[in-house]
Amino acid sequence: MRRVMSNIRKFTRFSFPDLVAATGPTVILIAALCALAYVMVDPTPPRQVSLATGQENSAYEEFGKKYAAALAKHGIKVTLQPSLGSQENLERLKDGTVDIAFVQSGGSTEQAGGERKGLVSLGSLFTEPVWLFMREPVAVTHIADLKGKRINLGPEGTGVPKLFRQVLELNGVDPGTLIIGGLENTPATVELLEGRIDALVFSSGPEALLVQMLLQTPGIKLFDFSQAEAYTRRMPFVSHVVLPRGIVDVGRDLPAQDYHLIAPTATLVARDDLHPALVDLFVQAASSIHGAPGWFQQQGQFPSPKFTEIPVAREAQKFYKDGPPLLQRYMSFWMANLLDRMWVLVVALAALWIPLSKVVPPLYVWRIRSRVYRWYGQLRTVEQELDAAPHEGKAQVCAALLKRLDEIEDRVNQISIPLAFADALYGLRSHINFVRQRVRHAMNVEGRGKEARPEVAADGGTAAPGAAV
């Protein structure tokens, strides 16, 4: 009974080891190609990115903190790197020391020229009016009257010095007739309040703490660019904005009049190798941070793909046209990004599986049948040895061949094979028996030949059968 059960176990409905052996190379090939596609598609964005902001107490600094908080919700750490301003930010982008930065349109990007290569814009964010604050005793109403005044334009890296020199040039004022300082905004504000300079110029959004403070400081007057519209015609990168009366404090009527200002636009600029998923996140953050109405903008006016000299990134253009990616509206950023970018793997798998699925079944069949077919080589060897055996001593050869056939049959009986291929196993066993019969027949013929062959007499004659020697 035990032997019967053992023989039954040799026949299985399905051979898992053979399937693994048949599909293994295919699976490994598909896995390797998937890994290659995974690397090429680059589905996982880095979890840390550096953002160049601006000077202390500037709008760039304030907005940088908001971006860091927005991306932290998705597990992205934004490292803020203070700078002198727009021009320095461009240099850092070019050097690769930062991944993304605030850049002012107009003068600084024009000066950069070829530095725009390798950079993409994520859109314009807000207008940055040029603020010219003066001590009230020496305040002027025309740019030409600034001759001889002590005025701080800020460090060259801010881009403001070049822009304001263009303003002076339009008014026919030689910068050499002014006493120009290059302090950063915060120490320059202290100098203004202490009376050691007459005016200071910087460009920033109204959210900047220095702007908010100076607009409410007694004895400090804001210059009104009454010819702002004319400046926009001569300097296309600036726009004409109006600071409405009472916008700072309606109750105290601050300011007490409308002020006309000229304003370049702040843009978010990144290196063109910034991960596309991070571009999506930054643009979405920009929409929530800058989309609300403000002192100089209407609801939804910013962020915008307009007002930027640097080409807008493809992902940003898609956002401005269609909104956030579909999957990110219903699932987490990381899961949506993985599914959105791994469709390439799905296509690759489909392209591989269709042809390979036609190869695996025949390979599986071949492996099963080869387990049986390889014994036919042994049978053929037995037959060849039988045919090559000399007439004399053939009985001994046949005995050895019968023993070998018994060993072959024992080993064949140990073969485990699926039921679907049992016919091949039974065919092999019948063929073993056929060869065994042939060997036995050869042995019997040899035996009968010996019996019929007459004995040779001592004198060379032939003795009669049964005769005594």
Disulfide bonds with the S-S distance in Angstrom:
none
